[in-house]
Amino acid sequence: QVQLVESGGGLVQAGGSLRLSCAASGSTFSRWAMAWFRQAPGKEREFVARITWSGSRTFYADSVKGRFTISRDNENTVYLQMSSLKPEDTAVYYCAADSLWSGVLIRTTASTYDYWGQGTQVTVSS
C-alpha cells in the first residue's frame, strides 16, 4: 500500500536550479534506502542518486556528481536538489524505494527497487 508522491518538476533554463520532492502516502520512508532515476525519450531509465537508511550515506552517478544533492528528512520525504542544470538533464525523474537492501550504498539497477513514484517532468532549455 506504499505510494510515492513526487513534486517539483518543471521548466528551467540551463544553469538554473530545481528541487524535487518525494513523499510517502499511506506509509513512511523509515528504514528504506531511497533513490532517484531518470528517463529521457528513447533512452533507458538511468540511475541518478541514492541515499541509504544507515548513516544516510549518498552515492551519485558521475553525470550529476557535484551538481545534484540527495537528502532525506526524519519523516517521510526525500529530496533531489538540482543545480547547474544542463539540457541533457531533461527527463522524467522517478523516485524509488528499496526496502530490502537499505544499508547498501551502491545499487543502480532500476529493477531491484520495490516501489516507484509516478514521475515528474524536468525540462532544461538551452
N, C-alpha and C positions, 0 to 999 in steps of 0.2 A: 504493500500500500504506500510505498515511498514515491513521492513526486518531487521533482526538482524544477523550480520555477526561476527562470532567468530574466534578467532585465539589463538595460544599459547600452544596448547596441544602437547604432545609428550611422549617420553620415558625418565624416570629418575630413578635413584637408590634410594632406601629407605634412608630417611634423607635429600634428596635433595629438591630443590625448583623449582617452575614454576609460571609464571604469565599468566593468561588467560585474554583476552580482548574481549569485545563485543561492536561493533559499529553499529549505525543505518545507514541504507541505504535508502535514499529517505525520511528520517524523522529525528527527534531528540528524545532524551530521556527526553526532558524538561517536567517537572511536572508529570513524571511517577515514580512509585516505580519499582525497578529492583531486580532481584533475580537470583541465580544460583541453579540449581538442578543437580543431577547426577543419572545415572542408570547403574548398573552392569548387566552382562548377567544373566537372570533368576530371577532377582530381580525387585521390584517395583521402580519406579522413586522416589527418596527421596530428600527432601529439604536440601540445604546446607547453604545458606546465603541470606539475604535480606537487601536492603537499601531503605529508604523512600525518597520521594521528599522533604517533610517538615523537615528541620533541618538535613537531611542526617543521620538519626538515623539508626543503624545497629542491626541485630539480627542473631544469628548463631545456627546451630544445635550443640548439645552437642559433637558430634563426631569430630567436626572440631574447636571448640572453643579454642582459644589460638594459633592455628596454621595457620588458614586462615584469610585473611582480605579482605573485600569487600569495594570498593571505587568507586567514580564517579568523572568525571571532569565536568566543566561547559559547555561542548559542547555536545558530543553525544556518549561518551564511558563509559562503566562500566568495572571494573577490579576485578579479584579474584587473590590475591597474596597467593600462597600456599607454606608453608614451613614445614619442618619436615615431609615430605611425608611418608606414610606407604603403604604397599602392598594393604591393604583394601581400600585405596583411589582410586584404579584402577576402572575406569568407563568412560562412555561417559558423558561429562559435557555439560549442556544446559543453555543458557542464556534465561531469561524470563522477560516479561514486564507486569506490572499491571497499566492500565490507569484509573481504577475506584476507587480503594481503596489506592491511592498513599500515604495517610497520616497514614495508619495503620501499626503498627510496626511488628506484628506477623501475618503472612499469609503464611502457609506452604503447602497448598494443590495445587498440580500441575494444576488441572482442573479449578482453579479460575483465572489463568493468561491468558491474552489476546493474547500475541504474543510470539513466540519461535524461537530461532536460530536453526541451523541445527545440532548442537552438535559437540564437539571436543573430541577426544580420549586422555585420560590421562592414561598412564601405568606406574606403580611403581614396579620395580623389587626388589626382596628380596636379 
